Amino acid sequence: FNGNIISIGCVCENGKQFQTLVRPPIGDKVSSFITNLTGITNEMLAAAPTADEAFTNFFDFVRLTNKDGNAPEYYCYGENDVDFIKHTMRHMTEITSYTFAQALCANLIDYSKDVKTFFVSPQRIALRKVYNLIKEEETEQHHDALEDAIMLAEVVNKMKTKCRPEDNAVLAAMPAQEKPAHKKAPDMFLEWPNNMWD
C-alpha cells in the first residue's frame, strides 16, 4: 500500500484481455502482506516492465482493440485506482505512457457507486459479493488485477438483469472475505518504550 501500481488488468467488451505486472521504482519493494494478498513477489516484479513500458503496452492494446472509433469508457471499482495511477505517473518519463495514464485518470468510471445506488445501500458493497450474487456461487477473490477486471465486467454486464434492488439483504448477509495474515513487528520493537521511537 505504498501507492505503486504493480499489476494492470483489463477486459474489453469483446472479451479481449490485457494483463501485465509493473515493476516498481528502484528501491521500492512489496511487503509480505501484499504478497499474501496478491501472490505477487518482489522476484516476479524484478523482471516486469517499467511503468512507462506497461502503460505504453496498455495504450497499444486499447488502440488496437478499439475498432469503432468511439472514445472508450474505462471502469474501475472503488476510489483507489486514480490515486494509484497519479502516484505511478510521478515515476514516468515517456510522453505516450504519461498521456495515457493522465487520460485514464480523467475518464475512470467508479462502478461501485452504481452498485451502491442500484441496491439502495448506505455503504459500499464488495465487488466479490455482487459477483457471487450474479454467479450464484461462492468465489474467493485473489486480488489479481485481471481477475478483478473479469469480475467487474461480469457485474457491469449482468447486474441489472440478474439482480434486484431487494437483493441488498442477501448481500448484507454474505460474510466478508478473510484478510490474509501478515507479519507483525518484531517483539523487540513492541517492547521498546515510546520515547525510543523519537
Disulfide bonds with the S-S distance in Angstrom:
none
